[in-house]
């Protein structure tokens, strides 16, 4: 069962007050003590924030069913992570920082993001790095994740159980943050970087190299014979190693970091954002999440051995899920509205000469449903296609206006 989360507060000024940004509100916070694998509390346990940072406390266990893991003897355990995410990410204008082994970001449910490597290289020379999807994919569960030797459950590729990766009717949600502070989106974005056009899968700009032997690197370096990779063939087909790919500018939508600067629903003024990449069959496409390097600068404390256990040494505010700042105006007994399951129910108790009008907004301010000419009585609308989360219904008629926050 997929776990979908609510979109953060950015727009809709008539109904919303100033609120924390999506780097605070996009996390799936466990407020009920829900447990996942082996009875461990799932998702994110707490989100705290200061002016400059967000602290995400998580077990690294999702709320969806995980396992089994063929040919993998490891078992997920509670990681007790406290990740520190900057609220003021900036582009790295110096030497690019490579994404290391281990966690390179965190999904919105507190599970770790890993890069494309499986941690091993051909002949242990650190030149031809093995692709985790190719060499470890057999051990991925149905959600495309598996545990590391330390029990850290993680995804190297698109976390298919975290969101609806087949939904091409809207922009994909934020499904995580990289450790440089920039958001990670699902597979779908606007056709154009200015926030216009149809929704479609974002395309990687990494392509398989046109090579018949592994004697050079993508940057043109000619290797010594002792550094050659294995022959391209049945045992090691092209695509087995990260160095089998090269970045071809303009061949896709995304840059060498697997992101782009664009307008998104959560960032109407634009943001640099990473996108997971998948093909028409929802199969992962290299480099899967982040490219070989980060776009932005990376704070210490999240990467490297034994990382992800930051100590909070500054004043912070605890974020409470659902504190959206929506002003509920329930003063008109002519109207009522509520959501149950996949249905939005609306009650209109007065005859309006020109009918009543309904508008339904998600909390980014985007109108997702509208109806007009509604007559007196009960009306139900199917909202099963909408993400679970917070919505605002507005009902108007003859100058009367009713506003209510609803949860789906």
N, C-alpha and C positions, 0 to 999 in steps of 0.2 A: 504494500500500500504506500503510495507516494505521500510525502509530507510537504505541503505547500504552505508558504508563509505570506503574511500580509505585506503590502507595499508601504514604504515609509511616507511620512508627512512632508510635503514640499510646497504644494500649491493650495488653491481654494481659499483665498484670503478672507472671504466673507464668513467662512465657517471655522477657520483654524486660527489659532494663536501661534506665536513663534515657538518652534519645537526643535528638539535635537534632530540632527541630520540623519541620513540613511546609514551612516557608519555606526550609529547607535541603535537605530530602530529596526534594522534588517535581520537581527539575530532571532533564531527560534528558541525562545526561552521557556524552559520547563518550570511551570508554576504549580504543578499538581503532584510532583514527585513521581511522574511516569517513569517506568523502567524499560530498558531495552535488553540487549544481550546479557545473559547470565545474571539478570536481576539488577544490573547497574543502572543508576539514574541516567536518563538519556538527554541528548541535546545540550543546550547551554544552561547552566545553573544561575548565572548572574552576569549582568552587564553593568559596569561602572564607568563613569567618564569624568574627565576634567576638561579644562579649556583646550588642551593639546592632545589628549590621548583617550582611547577607549580600552578598557580592560575586560577581556572576555574569559570567564571561568567556565570550563567544560570538562567533561569526562572523556571525550573523544568517542562516545558511543551514540549512534543515531537512534531514532525512535522506530525506524523501519527494520524489518527482519533481515538479519545478515547471516552469512554462512550457507552451506558448508564451503570449505576451501580445499579443493583437490590438490594433493601434493604439497600442502602447506601445513606443517604441524603446529604453527603458532596459534595462540589464543588471545582474543582481545581482552584487555584489562583496563581499569580506570586509570587514566593518565594524570588526573588532577591538574590540568593545564590552567595557567593564567596567561593568556596571550595579550600583548600590548600592541595596539594598532594606532598609528598616528592619525589625528584628525586633520592634519595639514600636509598632505603628501605633496612632494615636489619632484620634478623630473631630475634624474641624475645626469648632470652635464659632463661628468668626468668619465673615467673608465667604467664600462658596464660591469655590474655585479652579477656574477653567475648565480643561478638558483642552485643551492647546495643539496646534498642528500638529506633525507629527512623532511620535516615539514617546511614548506615554503610559503604557506598561507593557511587559512582556516575557512572551511565551508561554514555556511550560516547556521548549521546545526552543531558546530563545535568539533566536527571531524577534521582530521588533518588533510591538507593538500600536499601531495608529493609531486616531484618533477617527473620527467619522462624516463629517467634512468632506473635500472634495477639494482644499481650499486656495484656492478661488476663490469669489467672490460675484457676484451680479447687478450689472452695471455697475460692478464693482470698488468698491462703496460700503461694503462690510463690514456690510451689513444683512441681506441674503437670501443665506445661505451654502448652497452647492450640496452635495447629498448625494452622497458618493463612490460609493455603490452604484448610484445612478441615472446619474451622469455618467461614471463610470469602470468600471462593472461589466463592460462589454464587454471590458476589458483584464484582467480577473481570470482566472487559470488554473483548472484543475479543483479546486484546493485553496482557491480563493477568495482568492488573494494575488497581488501584483504588485510590481515594483521601483519605487522612487522615482527621481527624476533623479540622486541621489547613489549609486544602486545598492543602496539599503537595501530588501531584500525585506520585505514586511509584510502584515498582514491588517487591514482595517478592520472586518471582520465575522467571524462564526463560522469558525474554522480547521478546516474539515471533515476534513482529512487528519490532524489531530493526535490525534484520539480518535474513538471510535465514537459519533457524534451521533444514531444511531438506537436505541441501547440504552436501553430503558425498564424494564429489570429491576433497575436499581441506580442509586444516586446517581452523577451524573457526577463524574469526577475533577477535581482541581485542574489547570487547563491553563495557568496563568500567574499573575503578580502585577502589580497596578497599582503605580504609583510612589508611592502613599501607603502601601504595605505590606500592603494587604488582598488576599486571594486572589481569583482569577477562576476560576469553575467553568464546566464545560460546561453544556449546556442543561437537564439533569434535576436536580431536587432533591426533597426530601421534600415531601409535600403540606402538612404543617404545620411551622411554624418550630421546634417543639419536637422535631423529629426523628421524627415518627410519620406514619403514612399511606402511601399509595401513592407511587411515584415518577412524576413528571410534568414536562413542560416548564414552566419558569418563564415567566410572562407579563409582558411590558412594561406599564407604566402610561402610556405615551405613546400618544396617539390622534391621528388626523388631525383637524384643526380643521374645524368646520362653517362654512366661509367660501366666498364666491363671488368674492372679489377679495382681492388682497394689499395691503391698505391699513392693516392693524394688525399688531402683533406679539403673540405668545402672552401676554405680560404685560399686555396691554391698551393699550399705547402706540399712539396714533393718529399715523400718519406724515404728513409733508408730501407733497404730490403728487410732488415730485422724488425721494422715497424709496420710492415704491410699487414693489412687485415686479411681475414680468410677469403678464399675464393668465393665468388658469387655463384650460388648454385642451390641445389635442393636443401642442403643442410643450413646454409646461411643466405637466404634470398635477399635481394635488395630491399632495404627497409628494416633489416634486423638490428642495425646499429644507428645511433643518432647521426653519425657522420655520413650516413648514406643520403641524408637530406641536405639541401641548401636553400637558403633564403633567396627568393626571387622577387625583388620589389615590384609591386603592382600586379602580381599574378593572383592575388586574392584581396580581401578587404583589410587584412590585419598586417601589422608591422612585424619586425623581427622579434618583438617581445610577445607576440600574439594578442595585441590590443590595438586600439585606435582612439583618437580624441573625437568625441561625438556627443550629441544630445541624447539623453535617455529620459524616461519618465521621472526618475528620481533626481536627475540633474538637468533641469531645463536650460541651464546656462552652459552646459557642456562639461565633460569630464574625460580624463583618460580612463579607459576601461578595458579590462581583459575579457575575452569571450572563450568559452569552451568550444572546441571545434569537432563537429561530427558530420558524417556524410548523409546521403539520402536515406540510408537504412538505419540511421542513428548509431552507426559504428564510429568509434573514436578516430580522429584524424590528427596526425602529428602537427604541432607539438602538444596537442591535447588541452592544456590549460594555459600555463605561462610558457614563454619561449625559453631558450637556454639562459637568458639574462632578464633581470628586472628592468622595468622602465624607470622606476623611481629609486630614491635612496632608502636604505633599509636600516632601521634602528637596531641596536644590539639587544640581545635578550631572547629573541625568538628562534634564531637559527644556530646550528651547531650542536655538539653533544650535550645532552642533559638540558637543553634549552626549553623554553615555553613555560617556565615557572617564575614569572616576574613577580617581584615584590612591589606593592603599591606604596610609594613614598611621597604622595602628594594628595591634597584634598580632592575627593571625588564625590560624585552624586550617583546614587543608585537609580538605574533606569527601570521604571515600572511598565511592563507591557500593557498596551491599551490606553496609556495616558496620552491620547492623541490631541487634546486641546480642542476638540470639537464642541462647539456651543450647541447644546440641544434646546430647541425651541418647541416645547410640547404644549403651547398655550391654546391651540385650536382643537376643540373636541370634535370638529368636523372630520379630522383625519386620524388615522393610526396606521402603523406599519410594523411588521416584525418578520424575521427570517427563521425558518425551520428547515433543516436539511437543505435541499436544493430549491426550495420555494421562497420567494418573496411575496408576502401577503399584504395587501393594502385595503384598508377600510375607509370608505367615504360616506359620511353620514348626512350630507346635504346635497340637494340638487343645485348644480351650477349651470347657469344658462349656456355657457360656452364649454362646459366640461372642465374637469380638473386635469392638471398636468403632473407627471411624475418624472423626476430625474434621479438617477442613481450614480454616485461618484465613488471611485476608490479614493484612498487617502492621499494619493499623489495629486488629486484634483481632476483626474481624467474622468469624463462622463462615460460610463460603461453601458448604461441603459437609459432610454427615454420613451415615454408614452404620453399621448395627448388624448383629449376628448374622453376622459374617463367619467363614467356616470356613477350615480349613487349606488352603493352596494360593496360587495367584496370582490377583489380582483387578485388573482395569483399569477406569478410570472416565474418561469424556470430560470434559475441562476446557477444551475449546475456547472456551467462552463466557466464560472468565475473562480479565481483563486480564493482559498479560505483566508479570512482576515477581516479587517475593519472596513465598513462602507458607510456612506452618508446618503440617506434618502431625503429628497426635497419634494414636497407636495404643495402645489399652489392652486388657488382658485378664487376668483372675485376679490383679489387683493389679500387674501389670507395666505399665509406661508407657514408650513410645518417642516421642521428639520429634525432628524433623529439619527443617532449613530446606531448602526446595526453590526452584529458579528455573524459571519458565515463560517 
